[in-house]
Amino acid sequence: MGSQHHILKETTDSLVELLTQTFKDAGYKRVNMIVEAPKPDAIEGKLPAVCLYLYQIAPDWEGAARGAYLGDTVRRYRAPSGKIIEVVQHPPAWVRLEYLVSCWAQTPEDEQLLLGLAIKVLAAKPCLKGDELKGDSFPPDYDVPLGLDNKIDEGTSARFWGSLNQPIRPALSVWTIVPVMSDVETPFRRVEERVIGYEGIGEEMEKETGPERDVDVPPEGTFVKRLK
């Protein structure tokens, strides 16, 4: 998985393919997918268009709970000497990706139709998996979760669109979480034999019983009842 750092891009590619197919199934002959900030020059001449903008990324400290099997991974290598060497691959960095989905068309009505389709498919899709994932950067059997965020507050929305010289527009916030695998590996040796010893136990017993203490032994022929 040498190109595993492609996982951010390939997550975006997977979402683009999902939305593109959704619009085709709904009868749209062409909808331009844009994966950069929705600036006027990025949208101009490309209507109708849907912008899928990765606007925020952050560590996700609860990621391990989403895929504990991606923790420490043991790998085996054969050294030039022929000896098998085992190493532990460090756990992945889990990151949360947040996308802003905005739609652009000739009329507000058409923009709302596109946005409604996007909401419909994303709300019905709890995760991307299997052939829906584009590229080879995803760990085996890992399903990429999808979720809709709460509404963006008015102040944040105003600052965002203002920075792009655009009026406030309706947009949908979508999140997902992916693991970026570590290349750090630490050699280790398995425990092949374990010896448990009790150092000084004889001396301790001698202190408790005394060196000359006799043990009571029943006379020969005495019946001794054994307790079960």
C-alpha positions as CSV (number, residue, x, y, z in Angstrom):
1,M,0.0,0.0,0.0
2,G,2.8,2.4,-1.0
3,S,0.4,5.0,-2.4
4,Q,-1.9,4.8,0.6
5,H,-1.6,8.6,1.2
6,H,-3.8,8.9,-1.9
7,I,-6.8,8.0,0.4
8,L,-7.9,11.7,0.7
9,K,-8.0,12.2,-3.0
10,E,-9.6,8.8,-3.7
11,T,-12.3,9.5,-1.1
12,T,-13.2,12.6,-3.0
13,D,-13.1,10.6,-6.3
14,S,-15.5,8.1,-4.7
15,L,-18.0,10.8,-3.7
16,V,-17.7,12.4,-7.1
17,E,-18.6,9.1,-8.8
18,L,-21.5,8.6,-6.4
19,L,-23.0,12.0,-7.2
20,T,-22.3,11.8,-10.9
21,Q,-24.1,8.5,-11.2
22,T,-27.0,9.9,-9.2
23,F,-27.5,12.8,-11.6
24,K,-27.3,10.5,-14.6
25,D,-29.9,8.1,-13.1
26,A,-32.2,11.1,-12.6
27,G,-32.0,12.0,-16.3
28,Y,-29.3,14.8,-16.3
29,K,-27.2,14.4,-19.4
30,R,-24.3,16.4,-18.0
31,V,-23.6,17.9,-14.6
32,N,-20.0,19.3,-14.1
33,M,-18.4,18.1,-10.9
34,I,-16.0,20.7,-9.3
35,V,-13.6,19.7,-6.5
36,E,-12.2,23.1,-5.6
37,A,-13.5,26.2,-3.8
38,P,-16.7,27.4,-5.4
39,K,-15.2,30.7,-6.7
40,P,-16.9,32.4,-9.7
41,D,-14.0,31.6,-12.1
42,A,-14.3,27.9,-11.1
43,I,-18.0,27.8,-11.9
44,E,-18.2,30.1,-14.9
45,G,-19.1,28.4,-18.1
46,K,-19.7,25.0,-16.4
47,L,-23.4,25.1,-15.6
48,P,-25.1,23.1,-14.3
49,A,-22.4,22.3,-11.7
50,V,-22.1,20.7,-8.3
51,C,-19.1,21.7,-6.2
52,L,-17.7,19.1,-3.7
53,Y,-15.2,21.1,-1.7
54,L,-13.0,19.6,1.0
55,Y,-13.0,22.6,3.3
56,Q,-11.9,21.1,6.6
57,I,-9.8,18.2,7.8
58,A,-8.9,17.3,11.4
59,P,-7.7,14.4,13.5
60,D,-10.5,12.1,14.7
61,W,-9.5,10.7,18.1
62,E,-12.4,8.3,18.2
63,G,-11.3,6.7,14.9
64,A,-9.9,3.6,16.5
65,A,-13.3,2.6,17.8
66,R,-14.6,2.7,14.2
67,G,-12.0,0.1,13.1
68,A,-10.1,-1.5,15.9
69,Y,-8.8,-4.1,13.6
70,L,-6.6,-1.4,12.0
71,G,-4.5,-1.1,15.2
72,D,-1.0,-2.5,15.5
73,T,-0.3,-4.8,12.5
74,V,2.3,-7.5,12.6
75,R,4.3,-8.0,9.3
76,R,6.8,-10.7,8.5
77,Y,9.9,-10.2,6.3
78,R,12.6,-12.6,5.2
79,A,16.1,-11.1,5.8
80,P,19.0,-11.7,3.3
81,S,20.3,-14.3,5.7
82,G,17.0,-16.2,5.3
83,K,15.8,-15.4,8.9
84,I,12.2,-14.3,9.3
85,I,11.9,-10.9,10.9
86,E,8.7,-9.7,12.5
87,V,7.8,-6.0,12.8
88,V,4.8,-4.1,14.2
89,Q,3.3,-1.4,12.0
90,H,2.1,1.5,14.1
91,P,-1.6,2.4,14.2
92,P,-3.0,4.7,11.5
93,A,-3.9,8.4,11.9
94,W,-7.6,8.7,11.7
95,V,-8.8,11.9,10.0
96,R,-12.2,13.5,9.6
97,L,-12.9,15.0,6.2
98,E,-15.7,17.6,5.9
99,Y,-17.0,18.6,2.5
100,L,-19.3,21.4,1.4
101,V,-21.7,20.5,-1.4
102,S,-23.2,23.5,-3.3
103,C,-25.1,23.4,-6.6
104,W,-25.1,25.9,-9.5
105,A,-27.5,26.3,-12.4
106,Q,-29.3,28.9,-14.5
107,T,-32.1,29.3,-12.0
108,P,-32.5,28.9,-8.2
109,E,-35.2,26.2,-8.9
110,D,-32.7,24.1,-10.9
111,E,-30.1,24.5,-8.1
112,Q,-32.6,23.3,-5.5
113,L,-33.4,20.2,-7.7
114,L,-29.7,19.3,-7.8
115,L,-29.2,19.9,-4.1
116,G,-32.3,17.8,-3.3
117,L,-30.9,14.9,-5.3
118,A,-27.5,15.2,-3.5
119,I,-29.3,15.2,-0.1
120,K,-31.4,12.2,-1.1
121,V,-28.5,10.0,-2.1
122,L,-26.1,11.0,0.7
123,A,-28.8,10.7,3.4
124,A,-29.6,7.2,2.2
125,K,-25.9,6.1,2.1
126,P,-24.5,5.3,5.5
127,C,-21.2,4.3,4.0
128,L,-19.2,3.7,0.8
129,K,-17.8,0.2,0.3
130,G,-16.5,-2.4,-2.2
131,D,-16.7,-1.2,-5.8
132,E,-17.9,2.2,-4.7
133,L,-14.4,3.0,-3.4
134,K,-12.2,4.3,-6.2
135,G,-8.5,3.5,-6.0
136,D,-6.5,1.1,-4.0
137,S,-5.6,3.1,-0.9
138,F,-8.4,1.8,1.3
139,P,-7.6,-1.0,3.8
140,P,-9.3,-4.3,3.0
141,D,-12.9,-4.6,4.2
142,Y,-13.0,-1.0,5.4
143,D,-16.3,0.8,4.8
144,V,-16.0,4.6,4.5
145,P,-18.8,6.2,6.7
146,L,-20.9,9.1,5.4
147,G,-22.9,11.5,7.5
148,L,-24.7,14.8,7.2
149,D,-23.5,17.6,9.5
150,N,-25.7,19.9,11.5
151,K,-26.4,23.2,9.8
152,I,-23.5,25.7,9.5
153,D,-24.1,28.7,11.7
154,E,-24.9,32.0,9.9
155,G,-21.7,33.7,11.0
156,T,-19.5,31.0,9.7
157,S,-21.5,30.7,6.4
158,A,-21.3,34.5,5.9
159,R,-17.5,34.6,6.4
160,F,-17.0,31.6,4.1
161,W,-19.0,33.0,1.2
162,G,-17.7,36.5,1.8
163,S,-14.1,35.2,1.4
164,L,-15.1,34.0,-2.1
165,N,-16.9,37.3,-3.0
166,Q,-20.2,35.4,-3.2
167,P,-23.6,35.9,-1.5
168,I,-24.6,33.3,1.0
169,R,-25.8,30.2,-0.7
170,P,-27.5,27.0,0.4
171,A,-25.0,24.3,0.9
172,L,-24.8,20.9,2.5
173,S,-22.0,19.8,4.9
174,V,-21.0,16.1,4.6
175,W,-18.4,14.3,6.7
176,T,-16.5,11.1,6.5
177,I,-13.5,9.4,8.4
178,V,-10.6,7.6,6.8
179,P,-7.4,6.0,8.1
180,V,-4.0,7.2,6.9
181,M,-1.7,4.2,7.5
182,S,1.7,4.6,9.2
183,D,4.9,3.5,7.5
184,V,6.7,3.3,10.9
185,E,7.6,-0.2,11.9
186,T,9.2,-1.5,15.1
187,P,11.0,-4.9,15.2
188,F,10.0,-7.2,18.0
189,R,10.7,-10.7,19.2
190,R,8.1,-13.2,20.3
191,V,8.4,-14.8,23.8
192,E,9.4,-18.3,23.1
193,E,10.0,-19.6,26.7
194,R,9.1,-18.2,30.1
195,V,10.8,-19.4,33.3
196,I,9.2,-18.4,36.6
197,G,11.4,-18.7,39.6
198,Y,11.0,-18.0,43.3
199,E,14.2,-16.6,44.6
200,G,14.9,-16.9,48.4
201,I,11.7,-18.9,49.1
202,G,13.6,-21.4,51.2
203,E,14.9,-18.8,53.5
204,E,11.5,-17.3,54.0
205,M,10.0,-20.6,55.0
206,E,12.8,-21.3,57.5
207,K,12.1,-17.9,59.1
208,E,8.4,-18.9,59.5
209,T,8.8,-22.5,60.7
210,G,12.3,-22.5,62.3
211,P,15.1,-24.8,61.3
212,E,14.5,-27.4,64.1
213,R,10.7,-27.5,64.1
214,D,9.4,-31.1,64.0
215,V,6.5,-32.1,61.8
216,D,3.7,-34.0,63.6
217,V,3.6,-37.5,62.1
218,P,0.9,-40.0,63.3
219,P,2.2,-43.2,64.9
220,E,2.4,-46.3,62.6
221,G,-0.9,-48.1,62.2
222,T,-3.0,-45.0,63.2
223,F,-6.1,-44.6,61.0
224,V,-6.0,-41.2,59.4
225,K,-9.2,-39.8,58.0
226,R,-8.6,-37.9,54.7
227,L,-10.7,-34.9,54.2
228,K,-12.0,-34.4,50.7
